[in-house]
Amino acid sequence: MPYCLSDGLKFGNKKAMATILGGAIAALMLMSISAVGLGAVLVASENLFFAIKIAGACYLVYLGYSSWQEGSIHIASNEPDEYKSASYSCYALFRKGFMVGISNPKDLLFFIALFPGFMNAQLPQLEQYMVLACTWFVIDCSSMFMYAALGSKISPWLSKAENMKRVNRGVGGLFMVLGGALALSTGMDEKA
């Protein structure tokens, strides 16, 4: 999120779209790696898949708690820099977004934690992964574009520690609820 806000401020919405697409394509690649790993685990053992679901639920709660504790972000400038904007190509911004996304190993863990909660072990996995990946791609691109588009309007608001604390607590609370719901649903699936 911070790099989308920052690029939206520095380069404008159109060029920030390249950064967003780079990050989203990196996320798709990490999703694919996660899907292959989870598919292999499911074929090997449903009990191991269950254990990964529980570990994933705990990881989502941990991410939520970490977000709850985070401080504010720093956005360098509120004015678009025309010289910088002209000197960065869409390809350079795409590459930057891709490298930021692909170099984040937490995304692998995030997808491994998130996907099993939405999957049915009895149904074909490829179709389920395709639906999850496409849904994630659309939501991710839409939300990142929103951050980039609103960058100049919300960055002064987000730079205030109290406001960023509210955002982090909202996001953190959401992740903790998702992790708790995943753990509860996993326990109910096991009893059934």
N, C-alpha and C positions, 0 to 999 in steps of 0.2 A: 504494500500500500504506500509506504513513504516514497519509493522511487516513482510511482505513478503520479502522486501529488507533485513531487519535485519536477518531473519532466513536463507535466501539464503546465506548471508555472513557467518553466524556462523556455519551452519550445512551442507551446500551444497545443490545442486538442488534436490537430491532424497529425503532427509529428509524434505526439505521445502515443498515438494508436500503434505505431511500430514497436514501441517499447512494450506495450500491453500484449500485442500478438506474439512477440518473442518470449515473454514470460509464460503465456498461455500454451504455446507449443512445447516449451520445456516441461510444463506441468503435464501435458498429454504424454510425453515420453516417460516421465516418472510414473504416471498412472499405468502405462503399459508394462513397465518393469514390475510394478506392484501386482498387477493382474496376473502376470505369468507366475510370479512367486506364490501368490495366493491360490492360483489354480493347481500348482504342483502340490501345495500343502493339502488342499481339499482332496485331491486324488490319493495322497498318501494316508491321510487320517482325518476323519471327521472330529475326533477328539482334539487333535492338534489345531484344527480350524477353530474349534470352540475356545481353546486356550488363547489363540490369537485375537479372537473377538473380545475376550475379557481384557487382555493386555491392551488392545486398542481402546477400549472404553476407559481404562486407567490413564492411557496416554492423552486422550481428549480432555479428561478432567485436569491432568497436569498442565496441558497447554492453556486451558481456561484459567487455572490458578496463576500461571506465569503471566498471562495477559492482564489479569486482574492487578498484578503487582507492578506492571510497567509504568514508566513515567511518560513525559511528553517527547515529541520528536522535534527536530530542528529543521526548519525549511530556510534555506539560505537567502532567498530573495523573493519579494512579492511582485517584482516587475519582470516581464519577459525580456530577455536579452536578445535583441535582434541579431547581433553579431554571432553569438553562440548558436542561435537558432539556424542561421544560414550555414555555419561551419559544420553542423552535424547532419549527416545524411540519414534518411530513413533506415538504410541498411545498418549504419552504425548504432542507431537507437534500437533496432530490432536485435542486433547481436548483443547489445548491452542487456536488454530485457531477457534474452535467452540465457546468457551466461549467469545472470543473477538467479534466474529460476532453476537452471540445471545444476547449479553448484550448491543448492540448498538441500542437504540430505534429510532435513526435517520433513520435506514434502513426501519423500518415500514413506516415512513412518506415518505421516498423516493419512495418506491414501490407504496404506495397509490397515490403519486403525479405523478409517471411516467406511470403506467399502463393504466389509463383511456384515455390517449391521443392516445393509440394504439388499443383501443377497440371500437367495434361497438355494441351499446346497442340492436340492432335488431337481432344480431346473437347469437348462443349458447355461453355462457361465459366460460364453462369449457374448451372447445377446444382452445379458445383464450388465456386463462391463461396458458394452457399447452405449447402452442407455445412460449409465452412470457417467461415463466419460463425456458424452455429448452434453448432458445436463450440466456437469461441472464446467465445461468449456464455456458454455453460453452464460452461466451465472458469473463465472470468474471474469470473463471479458467485459460483461455489462457493468459489474461493480467496479472494476479497475478503470473503465472509461469514465464512469461517474466520478470517481475520485480525481482523475485527471481533469475532467471538465469543471469540477467544483474547486479545484486546487486553489485558484486565486481568491475564491470567496471564503473557503473554509480554513485555509492554512493559518490566517491570523487567529481564528477561533481555536484551532487545534494547537497552536503554539502556546496557548495559556495552559499551564499545568493542570488546573482544575478541570478544564473541558476535556483534555486528553485523558485524564484519569477517568472521567465518566464514560468516554468511548471505550477505553480498555476494559473497564468493569462490565460494560454491556456485552462486549465481545467475549470476555472471559466467562461471564455468567452463561452466555449461550453455549460455549464449548463445554462448560461443566454440566449443563442440563443435557446436552447431546450425549456426553460420556455416560452420565447416569442412566439416561434412557436406553442407551445401547447395552449397558450392563444388565439392566432390568429385563429388557427384551431377550437378551441372550439367556438369562436364567429361566425365563418363561419358556423359551424354545426348548431348552434342555429337559424341562419337566414334562413337556407335551409328548 
